[in-house]
């Protein structure tokens, strides 16, 4: 019974991530649709600001929607391979934000940084740790369930080769 409560708690955290990221995707899609109405007013610029162009943002939106759908499917089908797209997308976004902030600080444009204050950075790191740790625990949970189900009843699966 304790293990099933733990499994439900971990899956609840996964569902919470699906809801939060799904809400973020819906809000970003609305913003993207507003930008697409006058996309010619957004010229392509050099550097990391290219991420905010409506065309590039649209590609990211499609990939984010796919990643959220794959996390949802991973939670209900318990397939660890479906956990990777959302982890990859968040990692890519974090890399873009971190690189942009470093470049802006080198160019003395700190007021344009995403993480302006130290407290923002601490909260951001804590949220990233929660997100990736939840994905890690889900992966371990799905892996142990797959191992338990792949061994026939009554067989331990070990040793693979018996030496006499």
Secondary structure, DSSP 8 states (H G I E B T S, - for coil): -HHHHHHHHHHHHHHHHHHHHHHHHHHHHHHHHHHHHTGGGS---SSGGGGGSHHHHHHHHHHHHHHHHHHHHHHHHT-GGGGHHHHHHHHHHHHHHHHHHHHHHHTT-GGG-SS-SHHHHHHHHHHHHHHHHHHHHHHHHHHHHHHHHHS-TT-----SS---
